[in-house]
Amino acid sequence: MNDHHRVVVLGAGYSGMFSAVRLAHRTRRSGVRITLVNPSSRFVERLRMHQIAAGQELADHQIPDLLDGTGVTFVQGAATALDPEARRITVDGAGTLEYDTLVYALGSSPDTGQVPGADTHTFTLGSPKTAGRFAERLTEIDAGGTVIVCGGGLTGIEAATEIAESHPDLNVTLISSDEPGRMMGAKARAHLFRALERLGITLVTGARVTKVLRAAVELADGRLLHFDACLWTTGVKVSPLAADAGIATDDRGLVLVDATLRSVSHPEIHAVGDAAAIRMAWGRIHGTCQSGLPTAQYTADTIARLLRGRAVKPFRFGYFHQPVSLGRRDAVIQFTHADDTPVRLHLTGRAAVVYKELVSGSPLQTYRLSKHLNVTTIVSRGGRGA
Ligand SMILES: Cc1cc2nc3c(=O)[nH]c(=O)nc-3n(C[C@H](O)[C@H](O)[C@H](O)COP(=O)(O)OP(=O)(O)OC[C@H]3O[C@@H](n4cnc5c(N)ncnc54)[C@H](O)[C@@H]3O)c2cc1C
């Protein structure tokens, strides 16, 4: 093992946290030094952001506490520049950090830049702070007021149902260009639609928002829909850090990686989670925690093996479920093929609620166990690195 090898993990979200904790366990007593960099000391449970938006309080998990006993050094600050030739990172308020191996785990954030006015007039689930501001705004709206959720993907569905359940006096409208749940099988989708109806959510589908005004969204067909608060959940963007540094990225800024999740331009950089452009034989991985944790697990194992001079096999992953909460009292879980297309099996109601809660809580449980064990998060190896 390479003594005093410096590994820096950028981003302590789901993937970065797991990479750091697992690598620490796999390289314990070896002299490898691991540093984890993140702007906030609070670990953000993105899977639960819609709960904050609806006014619920979440547990405050502090990153230094999660790292306790691992030997990983935590540096609080945002990485503002990356020099891959000098292998150096500039961290806001914390100077520079040098690395031998870098794990790029900067995740993604809500994209409000594609539609005029979205940046100024909508709220997002980008951080506990912004979600909390939205929750506060909801408490200021009189009964009968309107909340619009833009985006009928899984995040929009979870947000709309959560808000409608906790604020039954407000009218919630979900605007979507596609039919919500279109990636699910017919039975799971039917359950989803029943839940939307039960919660009194107005569905506007086949609609594209072209502009957001102070108190209304404008649709492509010219309609204006008034709101008292608007939540934007349509799509995500990634940090420009890698592209700005000359690291090979795709046209959205995701780091292009080889079959072992190493940058195709800078192999000492490993990219994981939402920030990595990963291709399997069945297609491209889209950003989820479900795929992010396996990429982190694989990368920690790969770095440990490379430091021991061992060979590594290509990353293999397949999806196996789409877990969707429908408020606190209902949920729908669609089980899937590796390429995320539905199989016949799905869960609804109480069983689905319990399942979804296990999914949302599992990353923190995984970090705790990974201090002592090699816990696996790879359920399906249905894909082969292309
Ligand atoms: C409401 C909601 C519900 C979701 N539900 C599910 C679900 O049920 N199942 C599922 O699989 N996925 C779900 N997702 C998607 C999932 O949350 C993401 O795919 C996952 O968070 C990606 O993990 P990550 O580690 O790549 O990035 P993140 O978790 O976003 O972590 C990135 C980290 O990098 C940090 N960072 C950013 N910029 C910098 C910088 N310059 N310097 C240092 N650090 C930086 C961030 O602060 C953050 O801590 C959901 C998302 C949302 C919003």
The ligand as a Tripos MOL2 file, in Angstrom:
@<TRIPOS>MOLECULE
LIG
   53    58     1     0     0
SMALL
NO_CHARGES

@<TRIPOS>ATOM
      1 C1        -36.7760   15.4910   -3.5400 C.3       1 LIG1
      2 C2        -35.8470   14.4650   -4.1410 C.ar      1 LIG1
      3 C3        -36.1580   13.1210   -4.0050 C.ar      1 LIG1
      4 C4        -35.2880   12.1510   -4.5370 C.ar      1 LIG1
      5 N1        -35.6330   10.8490   -4.3740 N.ar      1 LIG1
      6 C5        -34.8020    9.8940   -4.8350 C.ar      1 LIG1
      7 C6        -35.1030    8.5050   -4.6110 C.ar      1 LIG1
      8 O1        -36.1380    8.1390   -4.0300 O.2       1 LIG1
      9 N2        -34.2080    7.5850   -5.0570 N.ar      1 LIG1
     10 C7        -33.0510    7.9430   -5.6970 C.ar      1 LIG1
     11 O2        -32.2800    7.0590   -6.0650 O.2       1 LIG1
     12 N3        -32.7400    9.2480   -5.9410 N.ar      1 LIG1
     13 C8        -33.5790   10.2240   -5.5380 C.ar      1 LIG1
     14 N4        -33.2750   11.5550   -5.7430 N.ar      1 LIG1
     15 C9        -32.0330   11.8900   -6.4830 C.3       1 LIG1
     16 C10       -30.8260   11.8690   -5.5280 C.3       1 LIG1
     17 O3        -31.0350   12.7250   -4.4450 O.3       1 LIG1
     18 C11       -29.5460   12.2860   -6.2560 C.3       1 LIG1
     19 O4        -29.3900   11.4980   -7.4100 O.3       1 LIG1
     20 C12       -28.3560   12.1020   -5.3140 C.3       1 LIG1
     21 O5        -28.4250   13.0550   -4.2850 O.3       1 LIG1
     22 C13       -27.0320   12.2250   -6.0560 C.3       1 LIG1
     23 O6        -25.9910   11.9710   -5.1350 O.3       1 LIG1
     24 P1        -24.5820   12.6930   -5.3220 P.3       1 LIG1
     25 O7        -23.7310   12.2570   -4.1830 O.co2     1 LIG1
     26 O8        -24.0810   12.4980   -6.7000 O.co2     1 LIG1
     27 O9        -24.9000   14.2500   -5.2040 O.3       1 LIG1
     28 P2        -25.4940   15.0870   -3.9910 P.3       1 LIG1
     29 O10       -26.2250   14.2310   -3.0400 O.co2     1 LIG1
     30 O11       -26.2010   16.2220   -4.6280 O.co2     1 LIG1
     31 O12       -24.2040   15.6330   -3.2530 O.3       1 LIG1
     32 C14       -23.3040   16.5460   -3.8530 C.3       1 LIG1
     33 C15       -22.5450   17.2230   -2.7420 C.3       1 LIG1
     34 O13       -21.5340   18.0550   -3.3170 O.3       1 LIG1
     35 C16       -21.5140   19.2910   -2.6340 C.3       1 LIG1
     36 N5        -20.9350   20.3220   -3.4970 N.ar      1 LIG1
     37 C17       -21.5230   20.9500   -4.5420 C.ar      1 LIG1
     38 N6        -20.6680   21.8380   -5.0700 N.ar      1 LIG1
     39 C18       -19.5280   21.7630   -4.3340 C.ar      1 LIG1
     40 C19       -18.2640   22.4260   -4.4060 C.ar      1 LIG1
     41 N7        -18.0010   23.3510   -5.3300 N.pl3     1 LIG1
     42 N8        -17.3000   22.0800   -3.5150 N.ar      1 LIG1
     43 C20       -17.5390   21.1240   -2.5810 C.ar      1 LIG1
     44 N9        -18.7120   20.4620   -2.4710 N.ar      1 LIG1
     45 C21       -19.6900   20.7890   -3.3430 C.ar      1 LIG1
     46 C22       -22.9940   19.5410   -2.3120 C.3       1 LIG1
     47 O14       -23.1070   20.5090   -1.2940 O.3       1 LIG1
     48 C23       -23.4370   18.1400   -1.8950 C.3       1 LIG1
     49 O15       -23.2100   17.9270   -0.5240 O.3       1 LIG1
     50 C24       -34.1130   12.5500   -5.2350 C.ar      1 LIG1
     51 C25       -33.7980   13.9050   -5.3800 C.ar      1 LIG1
     52 C26       -34.6520   14.8650   -4.8460 C.ar      1 LIG1
     53 C27       -34.2890   16.3330   -5.0210 C.3       1 LIG1
@<TRIPOS>BOND
     1     1     2 1
     2     2     3 ar
     3     2    52 ar
     4     3     4 ar
     5     4     5 ar
     6     4    50 ar
     7     5     6 ar
     8     6     7 ar
     9     6    13 1
    10     7     8 2
    11     7     9 ar
    12     9    10 ar
    13    10    11 2
    14    10    12 ar
    15    12    13 ar
    16    13    14 ar
    17    14    15 1
    18    14    50 ar
    19    15    16 1
    20    16    17 1
    21    16    18 1
    22    18    19 1
    23    18    20 1
    24    20    21 1
    25    20    22 1
    26    22    23 1
    27    23    24 1
    28    24    25 2
    29    24    26 1
    30    24    27 1
    31    27    28 1
    32    28    29 2
    33    28    30 1
    34    28    31 1
    35    31    32 1
    36    32    33 1
    37    33    34 1
    38    33    48 1
    39    34    35 1
    40    35    36 1
    41    35    46 1
    42    36    37 ar
    43    36    45 ar
    44    37    38 ar
    45    38    39 ar
    46    39    40 ar
    47    39    45 ar
    48    40    41 1
    49    40    42 ar
    50    42    43 ar
    51    43    44 ar
    52    44    45 ar
    53    46    47 1
    54    46    48 1
    55    48    49 1
    56    50    51 ar
    57    51    52 ar
    58    52    53 1
@<TRIPOS>SUBSTRUCTURE
     1 LIG1         1 GROUP 0 **** ****
